[in-house]
Amino acid sequence: MTTEGRAQIVEQLKPVLSRVSNGRAKVGHLSEDARIIEDVGLASLDLLELRFELETAWNTRITDEEAISLKTIRDVVDVVLKKSKKDSL
């Protein structure tokens, strides 16, 4: 996936992150290195909602192991890309 494609996914994540955090998420300048809890500002309970939002937005299924591994925005982008590729096969 190109850098451009990854950046597009990050942009698509901004409203999702805002929604799951009830507007608390800091998404103005969101980089792939941003940590979901520490930098973006999601609470640990928001991560469960994030999982469901990702599954809905990208019409896929995220396993428990994958959900637990989501620590940074890069992790989220990687899971979305992996699931998108798998679903298109």
C-alpha positions in Angstrom: 0.0 0.0 0.0 1.3 3.4 -0.9 1.9 6.1 1.6 -0.9 8.0 0.0 -3.3 5.1 0.6 -2.2 4.8 4.2 -2.7 8.6 4.7 -6.2 8.2 3.3 -7.0 5.5 5.9 -5.7 7.8 8.7 -8.0 10.5 7.4 -10.9 8.1 7.4 -10.1 7.1 11.0 -10.4 10.7 12.4 -14.2 10.8 12.6 -14.3 7.2 13.9 -11.9 8.1 16.7 -13.9 11.2 17.5 -17.1 9.2 17.6 -15.8 6.5 19.9 -14.3 9.0 22.3 -17.4 11.3 22.3 -15.2 14.1 20.9 -12.3 13.7 23.3 -9.9 12.3 20.7 -7.0 14.6 19.6 -7.2 14.0 15.8 -6.1 17.4 14.4 -2.6 16.2 13.4 -2.9 12.4 13.5 0.3 10.5 12.6 0.7 6.7 12.4 3.2 6.9 15.3 0.4 8.3 17.6 -0.4 6.0 20.5 -4.2 5.4 20.7 -4.5 5.9 24.5 -1.6 8.2 25.4 -1.5 10.5 22.4 -5.0 10.3 20.8 -6.7 10.3 24.2 -9.0 7.3 24.0 -9.9 5.5 27.2 -9.4 1.8 27.5 -13.2 1.3 27.2 -13.2 3.3 24.0 -11.0 0.6 22.4 -13.9 -1.9 22.4 -16.1 0.6 20.6 -13.3 1.3 18.2 -13.1 -2.3 17.3 -16.8 -2.4 16.5 -16.6 0.9 14.5 -13.7 -0.5 12.5 -15.6 -3.7 11.7 -18.6 -1.7 10.6 -16.7 1.0 8.6 -14.5 -1.6 6.7 -17.1 -4.4 6.7 -14.8 -6.9 8.3 -14.2 -8.9 11.4 -11.4 -8.2 13.9 -10.2 -11.0 16.2 -9.6 -10.6 19.9 -5.9 -10.9 19.3 -5.9 -8.2 16.7 -8.0 -5.9 18.8 -5.6 -6.3 21.8 -2.6 -5.5 19.5 -4.0 -2.1 18.5 -1.6 0.3 20.3 -0.8 2.9 17.7 -2.6 4.4 14.6 -0.1 2.4 12.5 -1.4 -0.8 14.1 -5.0 0.2 13.2 -4.0 1.0 9.6 -2.1 -2.3 9.3 -5.2 -4.3 10.5 -7.5 -2.4 8.1 -5.1 -3.0 5.2 -4.7 -6.7 6.1 -8.4 -7.2 6.4 -9.1 -5.3 3.2 -6.7 -7.5 1.2 -8.0 -10.7 2.8 -11.6 -9.7 2.0 -10.8 -8.9 -1.6 -9.2 -12.3 -2.3 
